[in-house]
């Protein structure tokens, strides 16, 4: 790994860990990330970046830019938490790591007298599939040459993953309120309609493509059980590895809602909250950043950290056979579908995007789980974050210093859908 990058990152490790831990200790959900975004924005401003707030009309979104000439590299930071779970997706590490990599790269360019423009975008509300889609629709990422990000996982690898295309929808049923005991015949239950819709969707699962995922939650209507409810609302995520399959499943879910309303004498309003395409993987970038990651030293773990990983694995029942952490995994020959979504997929259709993964948790740990949160707030997570910082910085250095790499990435981007 390059010595300038390595030194800057090592010198600022304590500061980065302090920020990540503060964000962990004060988890903030989508669009309420005031402290989290302020900590990251403040760090960028302190290291020579020009800070701008309220990007695309989002109060907790920011851009931090350095440089005026050369290729424009965008780094995408996330920092929102999950309701009730805190940082069970590791976004306290994700956003901090992105900022660290961008600042290290800035120092390298200064020391080597090279030209580039670096912008860190603080992107809120990833957990509800929102921030980057709003920003992308507003043209925020239009002038980038390359976009870079990473995500905490249980393995070290270049992400060759097709994150799923998604529709996020609200289904609002309206009927007629009535007393559930005295006059049930006068009521038309919106709750019945919502439940019948869900039954229909659950039967539908057998008849959609194997990669389709449909999941839902009731939005609390605050009506007691002795009332025939005239209002009920559900929120759905409908996803697959290909936009056309998501479109098909989404329309069929809509028809389940319409049929349920017809059966119950109610009406239904269908609201498309957010939509995105699947991830567009760029082979030029995955190969280049994989070469860079091979040069980055892997984290080393203490006996205490290995003991904690063992305890977590035993308590949660992880099937990792006592192998808690591994090396850099090989780059797959072909992209693979990963059964989760992110609002970054829309950015990948606007500009070539590379995503790295670093082990901030022991093998077998699922994201959106208490075990992820526990490791995101301890030295296991911190070591994975620092590995990601070095990997992003080294990969982007290699990108900038490889003749024609950005042009080849764009050629691949344009010719592969």
Helices and strands as residue ranges (DSSP letters): H 3-11, H 13-25, H 34-46, E 50-53, G 55-57, E 62-66, E 72-77, H 91-111, E 117-122, G 126-128, H 131-137, E 146-153, E 157-158, E 161-163, E 165-174, E 178-179, G 184-186, H 190-204, G 205-207, E 213-219, E 227-228, E 231-240, H 243-264, E 267-276, H 283-293, H 303-316, E 336-338, H 344-350, E 353-359, H 370-376, H 379-401, H 405-415
